[in-house]
Amino acid sequence: MVKLRSALAVLATLAAPLAVAHTGAHEHFDLFAGLAHPISGADHLLAMVAVGIWGAMLGGSARLALPASFVLAMLLGGVAGHLGLNLPAIETGIALSVLVLGLMVSLAVRVPTLAAVAMIAGFALFHGYAHGAEAPAGGSFWLYGAGFAAVTALLHLAGFGLGQSLVNRSRVLLQVIGGGMALTGGLLLGGVL
């Protein structure tokens, strides 16, 4: 019962921030702005938690490979965004990541780790680009990047913990969580959220 309550508390937390995180540049370009950005909108938050859950579901080397590849590719995307390099359809890529990762969780899709890593890294580039593109010119990009990388890793860890606690106990709850993520991704993709 305690695990069910914990899972429901995580769900409530995930469902709360319905606003999209990309509202413009941060006023304070520092570590704290970087720490806040990934949790300021459902799009980033849900995708990052989904990476951890799916890694737990896949098991083996995917448990570490998925989150690590996301963080590394996100940082590369962040640098690209900060430098002003062109990456088209950022919001579409981010919304699509929430939709697809939600489906991976909900449907318990099993793919080889290398294929999962490639997909995760591709999605992470979009998330990172959004982080980097919204960074103002002043301050330390590296402190900002360290902040959003640290929170991303923590969200992956939270997702992994949730996935580990539910993978053998409540397949239905994982389907509901993944379905909710996919639905949110679809609404983001459709411009409803």
Phi, psi and omega in degrees: 000323179296319179294323178295316178297320178297316179297319179293324177296320177297317179300315180298320178295318180292326183280341186296311186276085183279349179284148177280144186285353188259073183256000180130186186289151177280145177288322183249108185267087182203192181304318184292324175295320177295322177294325184279328190302312183294339182256009183270001178203153183296328184299307180292312184303311183293318180297318183290321176293321180299323178301314179295317179298312182296323175300317178295321181292321180286327178070190179056219183291342179296334181302324179259325185296320182294306179297320181296317180293325178296311183297315181295312180294325178296319178295320176297316176297323178297318177296316179300316179295318180295325179280352179081018176294155185271124172226111185285160172055048182300306183296324177295315179299320179292313179298319178298324178297319179295316179298307184293315180295324175299319177294321179301318179289309185298320183266002181051048182291130179249122176228162175301148183304319181299320178294319178296318180297316180298316179295314181299315181297320178299314178295321182297328177302318179294315179298314180296319180302316179299318178300310184292322181293333182271359179283127177293164185292331183275163176087192184256112176299326184290323174293317177301313179298320178297323179295311182287333176290319181295315180292323176300314179299321178294322177293322174299317180297318177298316178297319178298315178299317178296314179299315179299320183287337185253342190302323180254359186247323186215078178300324181296316180295322175297321177297319179293314179299310179298320178297320177296320177297314181298318178299315178299317177300319178296319179294322176295317180297322179279357179079013180284322178255000000 
